[in-house]
């Protein structure tokens, strides 16, 4: 099927017409159209936090069409402001040569994917992405930077994320008096950012209802806009908004979002595969699997239904992946010949505008060859040469990767995840498992053990503590 510049080929799956019709029937039996309308109308679709999910308003040409999201009519102005600033940096008008983006999870994966996929190397600022706490990399980076021309973007909704603020404090110390004039924050907590030392007008706000894995469309995307330019970022937003309209108007088997969801349902709950590999045969999409890992697993990795009843059927697959020909030289041996079966989604584009188009053609040839080998296998009289084939593999291909095709695709994956949550009767917008880990980390942070044996003893005590 084809929609929004993308073509999905699932003909290599072991699915007969009867199974396909049963999948189509799920759309009706689960009242998907009604659930989609509730989402866009701002109904409470996140009951554990009593919230709507309004991220579509962040990319809408007119956010006022989502009145619950923008009661004060500020979203468009905030978007214009951060994109205007991004444009000044992109064109070199701010005397900033390097921008360090601090963020983790959704505050890193989405904007970094967009920056890598759409960068045409025509900006005047180099963007450096710091997420996890890596002291060695941090020191290496700042040794290569000039504090007089280095800016900082702190991306944190709560402005309390430990990994992000730890690095922000180090950069604040490194910049010294320059920090208030060379640092900005993408956050929903204006007061905390100012208390940290940022100037009032350096806060680039977004609404507190913005979920982390959906925050790319907000000022969290600022650094990506600096790297690719505000015009391309606006195209990305506009195309994502087009995907919203497509999903709202046709939440059925004619929707690519719905078809992706149905295929994932088929592979997870009918074929009982607990993994899904997303392999990019366009190297610009090498981070797509990382991005989808969070989107899918944080949204769908739940153990209870909407009525808080334990689930007796599987939910999220484990998402893995990377760049296609890299994967061929690392994990494909096991995927082709090991007894376990791991479904794959191979993603690519037909063309690229860089100076070596023959290299891109080689990538696409490998996509076609590998999909054929996974499906057909190979017979030989020598057992060690046999490839059993019949490995579930689908293709997702676009004519060319652009702001419009990428924006549409990322929004479509969001809608595919929502569709699965409706089919599986779960809440895709909370993440209490993540929150528990943060809570326990806070308890350990308060301890003062000096040796490994003391830390292990404390950990054992906490593990056996029933309070």
Rosetta blueprint (number, residue, H / E / L):
1 X L
2 X E
3 X E
4 X L
5 X L
6 X E
7 X E
8 X E
9 X E
10 X L
11 X L
12 X L
13 X L
14 X L
15 X L
16 X L
17 X H
18 X H
19 X H
20 X H
21 X H
22 X H
23 X H
24 X H
25 X H
26 X H
27 X H
28 X H
29 X H
30 X L
31 X L
32 X H
33 X H
34 X H
35 X H
36 X H
37 X H
38 X H
39 X H
40 X H
41 X L
42 X L
43 X L
44 X L
45 X L
46 X E
47 X L
48 X L
49 X L
50 X L
51 X E
52 X L
53 X L
54 X L
55 X L
56 X H
57 X H
58 X H
59 X H
60 X L
61 X L
62 X L
63 X H
64 X H
65 X H
66 X L
67 X L
68 X L
69 X L
70 X L
71 X L
72 X L
73 X L
74 X L
75 X H
76 X H
77 X H
78 X H
79 X H
80 X H
81 X H
82 X H
83 X H
84 X H
85 X H
86 X H
87 X H
88 X H
89 X H
90 X H
91 X L
92 X L
93 X L
94 X L
95 X L
96 X L
97 X L
98 X E
99 X E
100 X E
101 X E
102 X E
103 X L
104 X L
105 X H
106 X H
107 X H
108 X L
109 X H
110 X H
111 X H
112 X H
113 X H
114 X H
115 X H
116 X H
117 X H
118 X H
119 X L
120 X L
121 X L
122 X L
123 X L
124 X L
125 X L
126 X E
127 X E
128 X E
129 X E
130 X E
131 X L
132 X L
133 X L
134 X L
135 X H
136 X H
137 X H
138 X H
139 X H
140 X H
141 X H
142 X H
143 X H
144 X L
145 X L
146 X L
147 X L
148 X L
149 X L
150 X E
151 X E
152 X E
153 X E
154 X E
155 X E
156 X L
157 X L
158 X L
159 X L
160 X L
161 X L
162 X H
163 X H
164 X H
165 X H
166 X H
167 X H
168 X H
169 X H
170 X H
171 X H
172 X H
173 X H
174 X H
175 X H
176 X H
177 X H
178 X H
179 X H
180 X H
181 X H
182 X H
183 X E
184 X E
185 X E
186 X E
187 X E
188 X L
189 X L
190 X H
191 X H
192 X H
193 X H
194 X H
195 X H
196 X H
197 X L
198 X L
199 X L
200 X H
201 X H
202 X H
203 X E
204 X E
205 X E
206 X L
207 X L
208 X L
209 X L
210 X L
211 X L
212 X H
213 X H
214 X H
215 X H
216 X H
217 X H
218 X L
219 X H
220 X H
221 X H
222 X H
223 X H
224 X H
225 X H
226 X H
227 X H
228 X H
229 X L
230 X H
231 X H
232 X H
233 X H
234 X H
235 X H
236 X H
237 X H
238 X H
239 X H
240 X H
241 X H
242 X H
243 X H
244 X H
245 X H
246 X H
247 X H
248 X H
249 X H
250 X L
251 X L
252 X L
253 X L
254 X L
255 X L
256 X H
257 X H
258 X H
259 X H
260 X H
261 X H
262 X H
263 X H
264 X H
265 X H
266 X H
267 X H
268 X H
269 X H
270 X H
271 X L
272 X L
273 X L
274 X L
275 X E
276 X E
277 X E
278 X E
279 X E
280 X E
281 X L
282 X L
283 X H
284 X H
285 X H
286 X L
287 X L
288 X H
289 X H
290 X H
291 X H
292 X H
293 X H
294 X H
295 X H
296 X H
297 X H
298 X H
299 X H
300 X H
301 X L
302 X L
303 X L
304 X E
305 X L
306 X L
307 X L
308 X L
309 X L
310 X E
311 X L
312 X L
313 X L
314 X L
315 X L
316 X L
317 X L
318 X E
319 X E
320 X E
321 X E
322 X E
323 X E
324 X H
325 X H
326 X H
327 X H
328 X H
329 X L
330 X L
331 X L
332 X H
333 X H
334 X H
335 X H
336 X H
337 X H
338 X L
339 X L
340 X L
341 X L
342 X L
343 X E
344 X E
345 X E
346 X E
347 X E
348 X E
349 X E
350 X E
351 X E
352 X L
353 X L
354 X L
355 X L
356 X L
357 X H
358 X H
359 X H
360 X H
361 X H
362 X H
363 X H
364 X H
365 X H
366 X H
367 X H
368 X H
369 X H
370 X H
371 X H
372 X H
373 X H
374 X H
375 X H
376 X H
377 X L
378 X E
379 X L
380 X L
381 X L
382 X L
383 X H
384 X H
385 X H
386 X L
387 X E
388 X L
389 X L
390 X L
391 X L
392 X L
393 X E
394 X E
395 X E
396 X E
397 X E
398 X E
399 X E
400 X E
401 X L
402 X L
403 X H
404 X H
405 X H
406 X H
407 X H
408 X H
409 X H
410 X H
411 X H
412 X H
413 X H
414 X H
415 X H
416 X H
417 X H
418 X H
419 X H
420 X H
421 X H
422 X H
423 X H
424 X H
425 X L
426 X L
427 X L
428 X L
429 X L
430 X L
431 X L
432 X H
433 X H
434 X H
435 X H
436 X H
437 X H
438 X H
439 X H
440 X H
441 X H
442 X H
443 X H
444 X H
445 X H
446 X L
447 X L
448 X L
449 X L
450 X L
451 X L
452 X H
453 X H
454 X H
455 X H
456 X H
457 X H
458 X H
459 X H
460 X H
461 X H
462 X H
463 X H
464 X H
465 X L
466 X L
467 X L
